[in-house]
Amino acid sequence: MKVTEKCDVYSFGVLTMEVIKGTHPSHLIAYLMSSKPEKIELKDLLDQRLPYPNQEIESILASVLKLARACLHVDPQSRPTMLFISRLLSTGAPSVEYHC
């Protein structure tokens, strides 16, 4: 495995999932990286110790999770760049979807 900036992107994806889930998402990552994962409910990805978010926060979390999932893409070249992620999150528009 060659170490590139895409390794940082992968780590960002793992950390994002870990913060939202409240635990290390090892099983979730393996599942998401499988060839054809089924749709996962947002409630199954959130830290169960916290109250379920309101609709506005739920929408933001869903968008951030989509971005985190893109960061975990099996093919490093298909992952977004950290510059893209930084700009997306700093604009306050995490609802913009990343397309490989």
N, CA and C atoms as a LAMMPS dump frame, in Angstrom:
ITEM: TIMESTEP
0
ITEM: NUMBER OF ATOMS
300
ITEM: BOX BOUNDS ff ff ff
-5.0000000000000000e+02 5.0000000000000000e+02
-5.0000000000000000e+02 5.0000000000000000e+02
-5.0000000000000000e+02 5.0000000000000000e+02
ITEM: ATOMS id mol type element x y z
1 1 1 N 0.842 -1.179 0
2 1 2 C 0 0 0
3 1 3 C 0.883 1.237 0
4 2 1 N 0.608 2.135 -0.915
5 2 2 C 1.36 3.371 -1.029
6 2 3 C 0.683 4.444 -0.17
7 3 1 N 1.485 5.136 0.64
8 3 2 C 0.95 6.181 1.499
9 3 3 C 0.814 7.464 0.681
10 4 1 N -0.419 7.983 0.625
11 4 2 C -0.705 9.223 -0.098
12 4 3 C -1.638 10.076 0.741
13 5 1 N -1.996 11.245 0.201
14 5 2 C -2.946 12.102 0.909
15 5 3 C -4.309 11.434 1.023
16 6 1 N -4.58 10.45 0.182
17 6 2 C -5.86 9.747 0.255
18 6 3 C -5.961 8.89 1.522
19 7 1 N -4.823 8.578 2.147
20 7 2 C -4.843 7.876 3.431
21 7 3 C -5.421 8.786 4.512
22 8 1 N -5.093 10.093 4.436
23 8 2 C -5.657 11.057 5.371
24 8 3 C -7.169 11.173 5.17
25 9 1 N -7.594 11.122 3.929
26 9 2 C -9.022 11.196 3.618
27 9 3 C -9.738 9.995 4.238
28 10 1 N -9.151 8.81 4.093
29 10 2 C -9.731 7.6 4.684
30 10 3 C -9.824 7.758 6.206
31 11 1 N -8.744 8.246 6.818
32 11 2 C -8.732 8.444 8.271
33 11 3 C -9.802 9.439 8.701
34 12 1 N -9.999 10.48 7.914
35 12 2 C -11.053 11.451 8.207
36 12 3 C -12.415 10.76 8.18
37 13 1 N -12.633 9.906 7.211
38 13 2 C -13.891 9.173 7.126
39 13 3 C -14.119 8.29 8.339
40 14 1 N -13.071 7.594 8.776
41 14 2 C -13.176 6.733 9.951
42 14 3 C -13.475 7.57 11.194
43 15 1 N -12.741 8.66 11.361
44 15 2 C -12.94 9.513 12.529
45 15 3 C -14.346 10.115 12.539
46 16 1 N -14.82 10.542 11.392
47 16 2 C -16.173 11.108 11.299
48 16 3 C -17.214 10.079 11.732
49 17 1 N -17.079 8.865 11.219
50 17 2 C -18.019 7.801 11.597
51 17 3 C -17.93 7.506 13.097
52 18 1 N -16.71 7.513 13.627
53 18 2 C -16.518 7.208 15.04
54 18 3 C -17.167 8.273 15.931
55 19 1 N -17.028 9.527 15.566
56 19 2 C -17.625 10.613 16.35
57 19 3 C -19.149 10.515 16.324
58 20 1 N -19.708 10.244 15.161
59 20 2 C -21.167 10.181 15.038
60 20 3 C -21.732 8.931 15.705
61 21 1 N -21.027 7.812 15.575
62 21 2 C -21.514 6.55 16.139
63 21 3 C -21.226 6.432 17.635
64 22 1 N -20.144 7.061 18.097
65 22 2 C -19.798 6.99 19.512
66 22 3 C -18.881 5.838 19.848
67 23 1 N -18.575 5.002 18.866
68 23 2 C -17.641 3.886 19.043
69 23 3 C -16.87 3.712 17.735
70 24 1 N -15.806 2.926 17.797
71 24 2 C -15.049 2.682 16.569
72 24 3 C -15.936 1.893 15.601
73 25 1 N -16.031 2.365 14.371
74 25 2 C -16.965 1.756 13.416
75 25 3 C -16.377 0.622 12.58
76 26 1 N -15.549 -0.22 13.165
77 26 2 C -14.85 -1.252 12.386
78 26 3 C -15.805 -2.156 11.597
79 27 1 N -16.853 -2.654 12.234
80 27 2 C -17.795 -3.54 11.531
81 27 3 C -18.568 -2.764 10.468
82 28 1 N -18.909 -1.54 10.785
83 28 2 C -19.635 -0.699 9.842
84 28 3 C -18.785 -0.397 8.612
85 29 1 N -17.518 -0.109 8.82
86 29 2 C -16.621 0.19 7.696
87 29 3 C -16.503 -1.026 6.785
88 30 1 N -16.317 -2.186 7.378
89 30 2 C -16.222 -3.406 6.574
90 30 3 C -17.503 -3.614 5.774
91 31 1 N -18.627 -3.35 6.394
92 31 2 C -19.916 -3.497 5.715
93 31 3 C -20.047 -2.489 4.578
94 32 1 N -19.701 -1.236 4.836
95 32 2 C -19.811 -0.198 3.815
96 32 3 C -18.873 -0.439 2.638
97 33 1 N -17.753 -1.078 2.895
98 33 2 C -16.783 -1.332 1.839
99 33 3 C -17.103 -2.618 1.072
100 34 1 N -18.144 -3.327 1.498
101 34 2 C -18.535 -4.529 0.771
102 34 3 C -19.065 -4.128 -0.599
103 35 1 N -19.156 -5.087 -1.485
104 35 2 C -19.494 -4.783 -2.874
105 35 3 C -20.852 -4.119 -3.044
106 36 1 N -21.862 -4.581 -2.333
107 36 2 C -23.199 -4.001 -2.479
108 36 3 C -23.909 -3.952 -1.128
109 37 1 N -23.524 -2.993 -0.289
110 37 2 C -24.205 -2.92 1.005
111 37 3 C -25.646 -2.462 0.828
112 38 1 N -26.506 -2.975 1.699
113 38 2 C -27.907 -2.55 1.687
114 38 3 C -28.008 -1.178 2.338
115 39 1 N -29.155 -0.551 2.175
116 39 2 C -29.375 0.753 2.782
117 39 3 C -29.387 0.615 4.304
118 40 1 N -28.728 1.551 4.966
119 40 2 C -28.656 1.54 6.426
120 40 3 C -29.48 2.71 6.949
121 41 1 N -30.24 2.463 7.979
122 41 2 C -31.04 3.514 8.607
123 41 3 C -30.119 4.435 9.414
124 42 1 N -30.396 5.724 9.369
125 42 2 C -29.59 6.695 10.107
126 42 3 C -29.566 6.376 11.592
127 43 1 N -30.689 5.946 12.128
128 43 2 C -30.764 5.641 13.564
129 43 3 C -29.764 4.562 13.975
130 44 1 N -29.392 3.693 13.031
131 44 2 C -28.433 2.629 13.322
132 44 3 C -26.992 3.12 13.298
133 45 1 N -26.774 4.322 12.786
134 45 2 C -25.426 4.882 12.689
135 45 3 C -25.114 5.874 13.797
136 46 1 N -26.124 6.306 14.516
137 46 2 C -25.935 7.33 15.531
138 46 3 C -25.621 6.733 16.889
139 47 1 N -24.953 7.527 17.713
140 47 2 C -24.644 7.146 19.089
141 47 3 C -25.966 6.96 19.832
142 48 1 N -26.223 5.752 20.282
143 48 2 C -27.492 5.425 20.922
144 48 3 C -27.66 6.075 22.296
145 49 1 N -26.562 6.613 22.845
146 49 2 C -26.638 7.268 24.157
147 49 3 C -27.213 8.671 24.063
148 50 1 N -27.299 9.201 22.849
149 50 2 C -27.796 10.557 22.643
150 50 3 C -29.223 10.534 22.127
151 51 1 N -29.992 11.595 22.411
152 51 2 C -31.355 11.646 21.87
153 51 3 C -31.317 11.774 20.351
154 52 1 N -32.336 11.257 19.706
155 52 2 C -32.402 11.331 18.249
156 52 3 C -32.524 12.796 17.836
157 53 1 N -31.774 13.224 16.814
158 53 2 C -31.771 14.639 16.425
159 53 3 C -33.072 15.074 15.75
160 54 1 N -33.288 16.397 15.767
161 54 2 C -34.456 16.933 15.059
162 54 3 C -34.221 16.815 13.552
163 55 1 N -35.231 17.164 12.776
164 55 2 C -35.187 16.948 11.322
165 55 3 C -34.055 17.718 10.649
166 56 1 N -33.787 18.937 11.08
167 56 2 C -32.713 19.738 10.477
168 56 3 C -31.347 19.104 10.73
169 57 1 N -31.083 18.716 11.963
170 57 2 C -29.812 18.081 12.314
171 57 3 C -29.703 16.718 11.648
172 58 1 N -30.793 16.002 11.565
173 58 2 C -30.811 14.695 10.905
174 58 3 C -30.363 14.831 9.443
175 59 1 N -30.835 15.848 8.776
176 59 2 C -30.47 16.086 7.383
177 59 3 C -28.974 16.39 7.247
178 60 1 N -28.451 17.2 8.148
179 60 2 C -27.025 17.532 8.122
180 60 3 C -26.19 16.284 8.399
181 61 1 N -26.589 15.506 9.399
182 61 2 C -25.854 14.278 9.728
183 61 3 C -25.851 13.304 8.553
184 62 1 N -26.971 13.178 7.882
185 62 2 C -27.05 12.278 6.728
186 62 3 C -26.067 12.72 5.641
187 63 1 N -25.965 14.017 5.419
188 63 2 C -25.047 14.538 4.405
189 63 3 C -23.595 14.313 4.805
190 64 1 N -23.29 14.539 6.076
191 64 2 C -21.923 14.328 6.561
192 64 3 C -21.563 12.844 6.472
193 65 1 N -22.517 11.982 6.772
194 65 2 C -22.258 10.544 6.669
195 65 3 C -22.039 10.111 5.217
196 66 1 N -22.735 10.728 4.279
197 66 2 C -22.502 10.422 2.861
198 66 3 C -21.086 10.827 2.465
199 67 1 N -20.666 11.976 2.962
200 67 2 C -19.309 12.438 2.678
201 67 3 C -18.29 11.491 3.313
202 68 1 N -18.53 11.082 4.558
203 68 2 C -17.627 10.147 5.237
204 68 3 C -17.555 8.826 4.479
205 69 1 N -18.687 8.389 3.973
206 69 2 C -18.707 7.132 3.205
207 69 3 C -17.871 7.267 1.938
208 70 1 N -17.936 8.435 1.285
209 70 2 C -17.113 8.674 0.095
210 70 3 C -15.622 8.625 0.458
211 71 1 N -15.297 9.058 1.669
212 71 2 C -13.904 9.027 2.129
213 71 3 C -13.401 7.605 2.342
214 72 1 N -14.32 6.671 2.517
215 72 2 C -13.962 5.27 2.779
216 72 3 C -13.993 4.414 1.515
217 73 1 N -14.124 5.043 0.371
218 73 2 C -14.201 4.295 -0.893
219 73 3 C -12.997 3.37 -1.02
220 74 1 N -13.228 2.17 -1.501
221 74 2 C -12.168 1.163 -1.641
222 74 3 C -11.03 1.674 -2.534
223 75 1 N -11.381 2.343 -3.606
224 75 2 C -10.378 2.88 -4.529
225 75 3 C -9.951 4.264 -4.051
226 76 1 N -8.72 4.424 -3.578
227 76 2 C -8.279 5.718 -3.063
228 76 3 C -8.459 6.87 -4.053
229 77 1 N -8.321 6.607 -5.339
230 77 2 C -8.471 7.668 -6.332
231 77 3 C -9.914 8.145 -6.458
232 78 1 N -10.855 7.367 -5.972
233 78 2 C -12.268 7.745 -6.03
234 78 3 C -12.708 8.533 -4.798
235 79 1 N -11.808 8.681 -3.834
236 79 2 C -12.127 9.447 -2.629
237 79 3 C -11.989 10.945 -2.924
238 80 1 N -12.77 11.774 -2.222
239 80 2 C -12.602 13.218 -2.403
240 80 3 C -11.255 13.659 -1.827
241 81 1 N -10.843 14.852 -2.147
242 81 2 C -9.614 15.395 -1.564
243 81 3 C -9.958 16.09 -0.253
244 82 1 N -8.964 16.266 0.595
245 82 2 C -9.197 17 1.84
246 82 3 C -9.537 18.456 1.547
247 83 1 N -8.998 19.013 0.47
248 83 2 C -9.334 20.377 0.083
249 83 3 C -10.828 20.471 -0.233
250 84 1 N -11.334 19.501 -0.984
251 84 2 C -12.764 19.474 -1.31
252 84 3 C -13.595 19.372 -0.03
253 85 1 N -13.199 18.47 0.859
254 85 2 C -13.928 18.269 2.116
255 85 3 C -13.907 19.542 2.951
256 86 1 N -12.75 20.144 3.071
257 86 2 C -12.609 21.366 3.856
258 86 3 C -13.479 22.481 3.302
259 87 1 N -13.431 22.677 2.009
260 87 2 C -14.239 23.735 1.393
261 87 3 C -15.729 23.453 1.554
262 88 1 N -16.113 22.203 1.374
263 88 2 C -17.524 21.835 1.495
264 88 3 C -18.04 22.107 2.906
265 89 1 N -17.273 21.689 3.892
266 89 2 C -17.705 21.863 5.277
267 89 3 C -17.61 23.318 5.734
268 90 1 N -16.637 24.069 5.217
269 90 2 C -16.49 25.467 5.637
270 90 3 C -17.55 26.376 5.019
271 91 1 N -18.161 25.948 3.927
272 91 2 C -19.218 26.759 3.318
273 91 3 C -20.536 26.582 4.056
274 92 1 N -20.57 25.627 4.947
275 92 2 C -21.81 25.386 5.675
276 92 3 C -22.838 24.675 4.824
277 93 1 N -22.379 24.029 3.751
278 93 2 C -23.299 23.352 2.837
279 93 3 C -22.972 21.87 2.732
280 94 1 N -23.002 21.137 3.858
281 94 2 C -22.681 19.723 3.776
282 94 3 C -23.711 18.901 3.028
283 95 1 N -24.824 19.517 2.634
284 95 2 C -25.842 18.761 1.917
285 95 3 C -25.461 18.51 0.474
286 96 1 N -24.4 19.16 0.006
287 96 2 C -23.924 18.913 -1.36
288 96 3 C -23.348 17.514 -1.392
289 97 1 N -23.79 16.718 -2.347
290 97 2 C -23.334 15.333 -2.42
291 97 3 C -22.06 15.222 -3.228
292 98 1 N -21.216 14.293 -2.821
293 98 2 C -19.991 14.008 -3.55
294 98 3 C -20.279 12.867 -4.507
295 99 1 N -19.935 13.05 -5.752
296 99 2 C -20.137 12.003 -6.755
297 99 3 C -18.794 11.535 -7.258
298 100 1 N -18.574 10.227 -7.2
299 100 2 C -17.318 9.655 -7.69
300 100 3 C -17.283 9.673 -9.194
